[in-house]
Amino acid sequence: MKAIVYKKYGSPDVLQLEEVEKPIPKENEILVKVKATTVTMADIRARSFKVPLSFWLFARIALGFKGPKKFILGMELAGEVESVGKDVTLFKEGDHVFAASLEGFGAYAEYKCLSESGPVSLKPSNITFEEAAAIPIGARTALFFLRKANIQRGQKVLVYGASGSVGSYVVQIAKYLGAHVTAVCSTANLEWVKSLGADQVIDYTSEDFSSDRETYDVIFEAVNKTSFSACMKSLKKVGTYININEPLPSARMLWTKLTSNKKIILSQNSPETSEALNYLKELVEEGKLKVVIDRTYPLEDIVEAHRYVEKGHKKGNVIINLDKTKLNKNTKQN
């Protein structure tokens, strides 16, 4: 099968289209013919190994010290079940599914084996494979952290980085849960983010959200581009601060936890189960959750896609459509 392989950390140019062995499903696995996958910031960090200093050692252990342990990136996908292991009961050949592949990566390929007990679910019936592929990481992350914050109807939620993959889902899910949502993004994305359901939008290029007197029950930092002190200034005395980019607390965060009633929730992976995907599937089919696609690329243009996402200005999700892929004459034999 064709796959995008990388054998050293570096720029997008380390990604190469190659022929690799097609996987065979184990007794409890399904083999999925991948129709679409995504390019996320997690893929960018894994490829370049540009990670926060506090995360460096853990990332080296997980990804590989001298070079990548897992040669094929891709952390979410949608596709069709081609075959199933003999013990599989939840899926059958021909099922359309969507899944997170964060644990083992591997979605940048024509086929991927998945455990039937993992984060995989039947695809929402009213959206395309491209749209479904953009749900399992971004939307699941948004839902996981909003649940940890125990969002209540009528609470005020500020989303910093509301135009990205996770941020755009936070806006929609928080609104669905009954929150009053203030979204912070750039000038170009104000109206678009408002169309997702934000009650108020703030242009970070011309306004500092922490300069007014408004306070929030929850501040959701989706892109890690504002300061902790600014967030604390605008967070209510018993509010919750969420930062999905920082795995370890700073000294200031630890002091805040010790000396106040403010709750601080930092980066962690959501459970590798299907529960959240089943919930999100229902929201999509009910028309309560929209998937935003910025750009779509064929598999052989993965380098260009990575360059675009790495700039940090994508609006929603960037998709790799494997159905549109043409055989590359320069494909390497592995």
C-alpha positions in Angstrom: 0.0 0.0 0.0 1.0 3.6 -0.3 1.9 5.5 2.8 3.7 8.7 3.9 6.8 7.7 5.8 9.3 9.8 7.9 12.5 8.4 9.3 14.0 11.5 10.9 12.7 14.6 12.6 12.8 17.8 10.6 11.0 20.0 8.1 8.0 18.8 6.0 10.5 17.6 3.4 11.3 14.5 5.6 7.9 13.1 4.6 8.2 10.7 1.7 5.6 8.7 -0.3 6.6 5.0 -0.2 5.2 1.5 -0.8 4.9 -0.4 2.5 3.4 -3.7 3.6 -0.4 -3.7 4.0 -1.4 -4.5 7.5 -3.3 -7.6 8.5 -6.0 -7.3 11.2 -5.6 -9.3 14.5 -8.4 -11.3 16.0 -9.9 -8.2 17.7 -9.1 -5.6 14.9 -10.7 -4.2 11.9 -8.9 -3.3 8.7 -10.0 0.1 7.4 -9.4 1.4 3.9 -8.6 5.0 4.7 -10.7 7.6 2.7 -9.5 10.7 4.5 -7.2 11.8 7.3 -6.0 15.2 8.6 -2.9 17.3 9.3 -3.0 18.5 12.9 -0.6 20.4 15.1 0.1 17.1 16.8 1.3 15.7 13.5 3.5 18.8 13.1 5.1 18.5 16.5 5.7 14.8 16.1 7.3 15.3 12.7 9.5 18.3 13.7 9.9 17.4 17.3 9.2 21.0 18.3 7.6 20.4 21.7 7.5 22.5 24.9 10.6 22.0 27.1 8.4 20.6 29.9 7.3 17.9 27.5 10.7 17.1 25.9 11.6 13.9 27.8 8.2 12.4 27.7 8.0 13.1 23.9 11.4 11.6 23.3 10.4 8.4 25.1 7.1 8.3 23.3 8.3 9.2 19.8 11.9 8.0 19.8 15.3 9.3 20.9 17.4 9.0 17.8 14.5 9.1 15.3 10.9 8.3 15.0 9.8 4.9 16.3 6.5 5.1 14.4 7.3 5.9 10.7 3.8 6.7 9.6 2.0 9.8 11.1 -1.7 10.5 11.0 -3.8 10.7 14.1 -7.4 10.6 12.9 -9.2 9.0 9.9 -12.4 8.0 8.3 -12.9 5.1 5.9 -14.5 1.8 5.1 -14.1 -1.5 6.9 -12.5 -3.9 4.4 -12.1 -6.9 6.7 -12.5 -7.9 10.4 -10.7 -10.2 12.8 -12.5 -13.4 13.8 -13.4 -12.0 17.3 -14.8 -8.7 16.1 -18.5 -8.2 16.8 -19.1 -4.5 16.7 -18.3 -3.9 13.0 -18.6 -5.7 9.7 -17.2 -5.4 6.2 -18.5 -2.4 4.4 -19.2 -0.3 7.5 -18.2 3.4 7.2 -16.2 4.4 10.3 -14.3 7.3 11.8 -11.5 6.9 14.4 -8.7 8.4 16.4 -5.3 6.8 15.8 -3.3 8.9 18.3 -1.9 5.9 20.2 -0.2 4.2 17.2 -0.5 6.9 14.5 -0.6 5.4 11.0 -3.5 7.2 9.3 -1.2 8.6 6.5 -1.7 5.3 4.6 -4.2 3.6 2.4 -5.0 1.0 5.2 -5.0 1.1 9.0 -5.8 -1.7 11.5 -7.8 -0.6 14.6 -8.9 -2.3 17.7 -12.7 -2.6 17.8 -12.6 -1.5 21.5 -10.7 1.7 20.7 -11.8 5.2 19.7 -13.6 4.1 16.6 -17.3 4.5 15.7 -19.7 4.4 12.8 -19.4 7.5 10.7 -22.2 10.1 11.0 -24.6 9.4 8.2 -25.0 13.0 7.1 -21.4 14.0 6.4 -18.6 13.1 4.1 -15.5 11.0 4.9 -13.5 14.2 4.7 -15.7 15.9 7.4 -15.8 12.7 9.6 -12.0 12.5 9.6 -11.8 15.9 11.2 -13.8 14.9 14.3 -11.9 12.3 16.3 -9.1 14.4 17.7 -10.2 18.1 17.7 -13.9 17.5 18.7 -13.0 14.8 21.2 -10.4 17.0 22.8 -12.9 19.9 23.1 -15.6 17.6 24.6 -13.2 16.0 27.0 -11.9 19.2 28.6 -15.3 20.9 28.6 -16.7 17.9 30.5 -13.8 18.1 33.0 -14.7 21.8 33.6 -18.3 20.6 34.3 -19.8 23.4 32.1 -23.2 24.5 33.4 -25.9 26.3 31.5 -25.5 30.1 31.7 -21.8 30.1 32.5 -19.5 32.4 30.7 -16.8 30.7 28.6 -13.9 32.4 26.8 -12.2 30.5 24.0 -8.7 31.8 23.0 -7.8 30.4 19.6 -11.4 29.9 18.5 -10.7 29.5 14.8 -8.5 26.4 15.1 -9.6 22.8 15.0 -10.1 22.4 18.7 -11.2 25.9 19.3 -13.9 25.8 16.7 -15.3 22.7 18.3 -15.1 24.3 21.8 -17.2 27.2 20.7 -19.9 24.9 19.3 -20.0 22.3 22.1 -19.9 24.9 24.9 -22.8 26.7 23.2 -24.7 23.4 22.9 -24.2 22.9 26.6 -25.8 26.2 27.3 -22.8 28.5 28.0 -22.4 32.1 26.9 -19.4 31.9 24.6 -16.8 34.6 24.0 -14.4 33.7 21.2 -11.0 35.3 20.6 -9.5 35.1 17.1 -8.0 37.2 14.3 -9.8 39.9 12.3 -10.3 37.6 9.3 -12.2 35.0 11.3 -14.5 37.1 13.4 -17.7 36.7 11.4 -17.0 33.0 10.7 -16.5 32.2 14.4 -19.7 34.1 15.2 -21.5 31.9 12.7 -20.4 28.9 14.8 -22.5 30.2 17.7 -20.2 32.5 19.6 -22.2 35.1 21.5 -19.4 37.6 21.4 -16.1 37.8 19.4 -12.9 39.6 20.3 -10.2 40.5 17.7 -6.9 39.8 19.5 -5.0 42.0 17.0 -6.8 45.1 18.3 -8.2 44.3 21.7 -6.9 42.6 24.9 -9.6 40.5 26.4 -8.1 40.9 29.8 -8.2 44.8 29.7 -12.0 45.0 30.2 -13.8 44.1 33.4 -15.5 41.0 32.1 -14.8 37.8 34.0 -15.4 34.2 33.0 -16.3 30.9 34.6 -14.0 29.0 32.2 -11.1 30.2 30.1 -10.1 27.7 27.4 -6.6 28.3 26.0 -6.6 26.3 22.7 -3.5 27.7 21.1 -1.2 28.8 24.0 -0.7 32.3 22.7 -1.9 34.4 25.6 -0.4 34.8 29.1 -1.4 32.9 32.2 -1.5 36.2 34.1 -3.9 37.7 31.6 -6.2 34.7 32.0 -6.1 34.8 35.8 -7.0 38.5 35.7 -10.2 37.6 33.8 -11.1 34.3 35.5 -13.7 34.3 38.3 -12.5 33.4 41.8 -13.9 29.9 41.5 -13.3 29.7 37.7 -11.6 27.0 35.6 -8.5 27.6 33.4 -7.9 25.0 30.7 -4.7 24.9 28.6 -4.5 21.9 26.2 -0.9 22.7 25.2 0.9 22.6 28.5 1.4 19.2 30.2 3.1 20.5 33.3 2.2 23.4 35.6 4.5 26.4 35.9 5.5 27.8 39.2 2.8 30.5 38.8 0.2 27.9 38.1 1.2 25.9 41.2 1.1 29.0 43.4 -2.4 29.9 42.0 -3.7 26.4 42.8 -2.3 26.7 46.4 -3.5 30.2 47.1 -6.9 30.4 45.4 -10.0 28.4 44.5 -9.3 28.6 40.8 -9.1 25.2 39.0 -6.3 24.6 36.5 -6.6 21.8 33.9 -3.6 21.1 31.7 -2.9 18.9 28.7 -3.8 15.2 28.9 -5.1 12.6 26.4 -8.8 11.8 26.4 -9.8 8.1 27.0 -9.1 5.8 24.1 -12.7 4.6 23.8 -15.6 5.1 21.5 -17.9 6.8 24.0 -17.0 10.4 23.0 -17.2 9.6 19.3 -20.6 8.0 19.7 -21.8 11.2 21.5 -20.3 13.5 18.8 -21.8 11.4 16.0 -25.3 12.1 17.5 -24.5 15.8 17.7 -23.5 15.9 14.0 -26.5 13.9 12.9 -28.8 16.2 14.9 -27.2 19.2 13.2 -25.7 20.5 16.5 -22.1 20.3 15.4 -20.5 21.4 12.2 -17.1 20.4 10.8 -15.1 23.2 9.2 -12.7 22.3 6.5 -10.1 24.9 5.5 -8.2 23.1 2.8 -8.0 19.6 1.2 -5.0 18.0 -0.3 -4.3 14.6 -2.0 -1.8 12.3 -0.3 1.1 13.2 -2.5 0.8 16.8 -1.5 1.3 16.1 2.2 4.5 18.2 2.3 2.6 21.2 1.2 -0.2 20.5 3.6 2.3 20.3 6.5 3.9 23.6 5.5 0.5 25.3 5.5 -0.6 24.0 8.9 2.8 24.8 10.4 2.2 28.5 9.7 -0.5 28.4 12.4 -3.2 30.2 10.5 -5.5 27.4 9.5 -9.3 27.9 9.9 -10.8 24.7 11.2 -9.3 21.5 9.7 -6.9 20.5 6.9 -7.8 17.3 5.2 -5.9 14.7 3.2 -8.2 12.9 0.8 -6.8 9.6 -0.2 -9.6 9.0 -2.8 -8.1 11.9 -4.8 -4.6 10.5 -4.7 -2.8 9.7 -7.9 0.0 7.2 -8.1 3.2 9.0 -7.8 5.8 7.9 -10.4 8.6 8.6 -7.8 7.1 6.3 -5.2 9.9 4.5 -3.4 9.9 0.8 -2.8 10.4 -0.1 0.9 
